Each structure stands twice: as structure tokens, then as C-alpha cells.
């Protein structure tokens, strides 16, 4: 389930508003129970239904239910954040932004709304605006998902090749959540990008200890890190595990074809090296308190470039859960069996499949409609979730890649 939908559904369940119940009597002395929170509860139910329809691509029924929710409780924050998600999904970013602003006009210091607005702005390539919202959320004293907002902010910078800012905020995220597997994997990738292979190896070890699970991208990165250090035997072990655990994954097929000659992190490493060859620019990192007090500060100096990788995604969070939940992953995971050794057999080369190059302003919903596909098909074939960020120039396959080698 889309984490956005899970967020609002969990809010709907956890926000069973404790109603003030009073008893009145009609003309016939029959007691009448009136629940003052009934409208909010009905609205929450409609939100749940609307997001459920949106998740399966039925946008008409989704909007009908959200409109009913708004009629029952027009001042409920969750109504407007749900509308924001709806408008973003159907490719109406201006209306989505207006919905977020309406939600914040109702409760300006709601940290979850601030974080989710930051997620939205990051998807719109507004790094400065996203940073403002993330740091406002972090500055709220009772906010418990500080690590996730710092990680979101880091990924937003990484999406623009702002490597130093990304490392700073990932480190902050790790301080708040030392066992976060996603943060550790991102730090391992960033260390690889900067050719700091020993640090990358240490982060990989911590990642494995924290999760005891692997994904294709994590195994591919581990292979590259050990290969770069000349430790070919350990590298081959990771390659063997990749093929055995995820034989149909893109990474496994690339390993068999060319021993992972290039992974997304290699493209970023080239960009980082080019940046290092140029004059170093001043990097300013902002504290959440200062950003919250002066949201329009002109002292931000962000070094912005272009970026595209499917592993870097910002995630909305929910105030309804007091403890961080396990993050949903956009790719499969499998428990590591350290004693297993895979016998690698060459797979036939993949046939070409139709692709689409993402252009400015395009969304998964719009691309799916253009090619008469469903959103779910496009997301599945490209290992995307509803929180994935499409980048200009990103290549999406328009057919099942698993059929390519048949």
C-alpha cells in the first residue's frame, strides 16, 4: 500500500476522536444521543475510501469520496492533505500546493503536514521550499519522526547533486536513528560516490547488521565497493548472492552480462568528480530553529545540479504512530543466508523493450494514460512506488522487463 495512503488510513484509525456525548430528549421523551465528533469520523471514513480508490487508479470515485469528506468536515486538516495527494497524483501540482496551504492555514505547526508538504515540493524540484518545510517540521518540539524528515531533506539535496548538504543531513538523520537501514544504505552510496570505499564498507556492514536483509541495489553496491578495493573474492560472493536471491532483477542480469560495469552511483561519482575539479562553492546548512523562525531567509546557498536514481525517495510521515515504522521498500528483500553459494549461469541477453524518457511536468499517471497502461503496471515494471520521484531524463520501461529474456 502507498505510504501516503497508509499514513492517512492510520490517522483515520488512530484519530477515533473521543467525542463528547450528550443526551437530549425529543417531544415524545425519547432519548437522542448526539456525537459531536460524528462529522469528523464520517469524513475520516470517506478519506479512507477515497485514498483506497486512488490507490487502484479509480480517480473518479476517489474525488467523489474526498468531496463528501470535505462537506462533512471542511476544517479537518486530513481532508486537505488527502486532496493534496489526490491532485498530485492526477498531475495538478498547483491545486495540490493550494490544498497543503489550506491545511497549514488550519494548523500551521502540524509537523506531519509540514513534512508532507516538503515531500511534495521536493518532487516539484523546489529544494529551497522543501527545505523550509522540513526544517519547520523538525523544529516542532513534540515531533517524533525527526530522522525521517532529515533523511527526506538529504535525499532532496541528493536529487540535485548537492552532495555535501546531503551528507550533512543524512548524518543528522543517523544521529536520531542509528539503526535506520535506509539512511545507512544512502550513506554507503554517498561514500562510494566520493570514492571513500573504506567508509562505504563500514556503512554496508552496519546496514547488514541493522536489517539482516538485502535488496538488489544493496547487493550491487556492496559488490562495487569491494571490487573497487581489489577484494574480488568478497565481491564475487555478493554477486553470487545477487543472482541467487534475485535472479530476475535488473541488477542480477547486469551482473551476468557485464559484472555491473555501471550502477547509478557510478554516474553520480562522475558528477562528484567533475564538481571537485571546479572551484569549491560555499555550502550553507541551516539549523531547524533558524529556518523555522525565518522561513524566507536569503542566506541559503544551494549548489544545484540534475540527478536521477530510483533509490532516492522522500517519504511522508504520520503523527499517528509514536514509534517509527519499518519503511516500505520499492524493491523486494530477502533474508541473507551466509552459507549459500550460488552457481552462476549465464542468462540470454535481454531483448529491447519500449521505453519513455521523462519530460518536465510528467507524472506516472499521465505517462500511463498516454500509453494506455495502468499506473500499477508502470510502477511495477520500473520498481516505483507512489512516493517515487520522476526526474527529467529518467527512462521508464513500458513493458514487463521480465519477459525480455523469454
N, C-alpha and C positions, 0 to 999 in steps of 0.2 A: 504493500500500500504506500502511496505517495506520502512522504513525511509531512507535507503540508496538511494533507487530509487527516493523517494520524494525529497531528497537532490539534486541529480543531475538534476532531471527534473526542479526543481525550479531554479537551476543555469542556466539551458538552457533557461528558460523563462525570467529570470531577466537579463541575460547577452546578451540581444539583442545588440550586440556590435555596438555602434554608429560608423557607417562606414564613412570613408572619401570618398565621392562620387565625381568622376571627370568625365568630359565629353570629349570624343575624337571622331574623325571623321574618317570614313573609306575612301577608294579611291572614293566611289561614294557620298561622303559628307553626308552620313547617320550618325547621332549622335549615339555613342556607350557609354552606361553607364556602368561603371565598379565599382563594390562594392568591396573595398579592404578587407572587412571582410567576404565576402561570403563563403570562405572556412571554417572559424571558425563556421559560422552559420550552414552550412551543416553538419559539424562534430557534433555540438550540437544536431541536429535533429537525426543523426544516434545514438548518445549516448542514447537519449530518447527511440528510438526504441529498441536498444539493451537491455537496462535495463527493458523495458516492456516485451520483450521476456523472459528475465532471470527470471522475477517475476512469470511467468506462467510455468516455467520449460523447456522452449524451448531453451536449451543451444546452439544448433547449429546456429539458427537464431540470437541469442544474439551475438555470437562471430563474425558472418559474418558482422553484423552492426557495431560492435566495430572496426573491422579491417578496414572497409570503413571509419569510423571516423578518424582513425589514418592516413590513406592515405591522407585525405583531410587536416588534421591539426596535424602533428606529434609533434608539440611543445605545444599543448594545454594541460594544466595541467589536466583538467577534463577527457581527453581521458585516461590518465594513471591511475587516481583514479578509473575510471569506470572499466578498465581492472583489477585493484587490487580486486575490489569487485567480478568481474566475476571469477577470479582464486580462490579466497577464497571459493566462492560458490561451485565450482566443485572440491574442495579438492586439490588444488595446492598451498599450502602456500608459498613455495619458490618463485614461479612466482609472487604471489601476493605481497610479500615483495619487489621483484625487481621492480614491477610497482610503488609501493609507492616511492621507492628510485629514480626512474626516474622522477616522478612528482616533488619531492623535489629538484632534480638537476636543474629543470627548474625554480622553485621558492622556495627557501629554507625556506622562512619565511611565507609561506602561512599557516595561523593558522588552517584552516579547514582541509587541508591535514595532518598537524601535529596531530590534534586531531583524525582524522580517522585512521591514522597510529597507534596511541596509542590504539584505539579500537581494531584494528587487532592484535597487539602484545599481548594485554590482552587476547584475545581469544586463542592465542597460548601459554598462560601461561608464557609469558615473562613479568613479572611485572616490573622489573627494566627498560627494554627497553620501555615499555608502559609509565612508569612514566617520562622518559626522554622526550618523545614526547608530553605528556600532558602539562608538565611544560614549554616546549618551546612554545607551542600554547598560554598558559596563559600569557607568557611574551611579546607577541606581543601587542604593545600599542593600536592598533585600534580594537583588538579582542573584540567582544561584548558578546560572549557566554562563558564567564569565569566560570559561575556557573555550566554549563553542563560539562565542562572539569574537574572541581574539583570533581563533582559527579562521572564522569567516573573513575577518579583516585581512589576515595574512594571505588567504587564497585570492582575495580580491586584488591585492597588490601583485601576487604572483601571476595572475592572469594578465597583468600589464608589464611583466618582466621587471617589476620593482623588487629585485632580489633582496636587497638589504632590508627594506621595510618588511618584506615577507618573513625573513629570518627573525627579525626583532619580535614581530607579533606571534610567530609560531613558538618562539622561546617563552614568551609571556603565557601563551596557552598551555605549554607543557608545565610551567610552574604551578598553574592552577589545577592541572590534571596530569600528573606524572606518568600515568599508565594509559594515556589515550593512544590507541593503536593508530588512528588516522593521523594524529599530529606527529607521532614517531615516524611513520612512513613518509610524510611530507618532508620532515627534516632530513631523513635519509636521502630522499631525492634531491633536496636542495644541496646537501653536502656533495653528492655526486656531480651535480651541475657545476659546482665550484671546484671540482677535482680534489676535494678533501676526502679521499677514499677511506682513510682510517676512521674519520668521524662517521662517514656513511655506514661503515661496517659496524660500528658501535651502536648506531641508531637501529640498524637492522636486527642486531642481537636483542636490543631492548624491545623492539616491536614483536619479535617472535616470543619473547618471554611474556609480554603483556597479553597477546592474543592467542598464542598456540594454534593459530590458523594462518592460512596463506590465501592469497588471491593471485591470479595470473600476473598482474602487474608487479606485485611484491616479489614474486619469484624471479621475474625477468630482471628487475632492478638488482636483486641480490646477485644474480649471475653476472651482470655487468660490473658490479662493484668488485667482486673477487677476481674477475677476469682482468680488470684494469690494474690490479695489484700483482698480477702474474701467478695467482693461486688457481691454476687451471683445474686441479682435481676437485676442489670445493665448488668451483664454478660449474663444472660438469655435473656434479651431484644436484645442484639447483636446477640445471637444465633437464636432468632426468626426472626430477620430481615434477617439473612443469609439464612435461609430456605425459607422465603417468597420471597426474591428478586432473589435468585439464586438457586432454588430447584434442578437443575440438576448438580450443581457444585460439584467438589470433596470435597471441604470443607464442604458443606451442608450435604452431605452423611456421612462424617466422624463425623460431629456433632451429627447426628441422631444415628449413630452406637455406638460411644464411647465418645461423648461430647468432641471431639477434644483432645483426650488424648495426641497426639503428632502432632506438626506442625513443619515445617522446622526449625523455630527459636529455638525449644527445642533441636534439635541436635547441633546447634551452641552454645547454652547455656552450654551444657555438655562439648564441646570442650573448651569454655572460662574458665569454672571452672577448667578443667584439667590444662590449662595454668597457672592459678593463683596459683595452688598448686606447680608449678615448680618454679625454680629461675627466677626472673624477668629479662628479657633481655633489654638492652639499645635500645630505639626507637629513630630513627633519622628522622625528617621530613625536607624536603628540600624546600627552597623558589624558586619560579619560576625564579627569576633573576639569582640566583646562578646556578640553573640547566641549564638554557639557555646558560650561559657563559662557563660552564664546563660540557658538556653532558656526559663525560666519568669519572666523579668524582668517586673516590673509597671510598667515605665516607658514602655511603648508607649502612645502616644496617637493612635489612628487615627480619622480623621473618615470615617464610613461612610455611604454612601447607596446607592441602587439604580442599576443600569446594564444596558443590553442593546445589544450590537452584534456582528455576526458577524466583524468584522475582528480583534477582540482575543481571541487564543487563547494559552494557555500550552502549552508543548511539553516533553515528556520528552526527555532526552538520554541518550547512551550513552558509556560509558567505553571501548568497544571501538574507537573511532575517534580517532586522535591529532589530526586536523585537523577543524575544523568542516565539516559537510556543508552543501550548499545546502538551505535549509529548504523543506519541502514547502509549497505554497500551496493554499488551499482554493478557488481560483478560477483560470481559465485566464490565461495570459500570452501576449503576442505581441511580437515584436521591433519596435521603433519604426522607421517609415520616415518621416523628417522631411520628405521632398519630397512626400509624398502629401497630397492634399486631397480630402476626401470631399464628394460631393454628397448633402445630407441630404434624404431623402424621408420625409414623414410616414407613420408606421405606424398601422394601425387600433387603436383603443383595446382594451385587454386586457379580456376577459370575466372576471368574478369566478370564483375557484376556491375550493374548500373549504379552510378553514384550521383550525388548532388553536392555542389560546393556552396556553402552557406554564404549568403549576402547580407548586407546591412538590413536590420529590422526584421529578419525572418525568424519564425518560430517553428518548433516541431509540428504544432497543429497546422500551420499554414503549408509547410512542406508536404505533410501527409495528404492534405486535401488536394494539393496541386498534382500529385502523382496517384490519386485515387487509392491511397493506402490508409490504414488506421494509425492513430498515434501510437498505439501499443506495439504495432509491427515495427515502426521506425525506431522506437525506444529499445525494443528487444534486439533488433539486428545491430544496433550501434551501442549497446550496453549503456543506455541513457536512463536516467530517472527523470521525474518531473522537476527535480531541482537542478538538473544538469544545465550548464551554461553553454549555449551555442556561440561560437566565435566566427567572425568573418574569416572566410577561407577554410573553415573546417570541412572535411569531406565526410559525407554521410552515405552509407550504402543503402540502396533501395530494394534489396532483395536479401534473402536469407544467405549469409556467407557460409553457413554450414553445408549448403547444397553445392558449394563451388567445387568441392573435391569429389563429387559423386559422378 
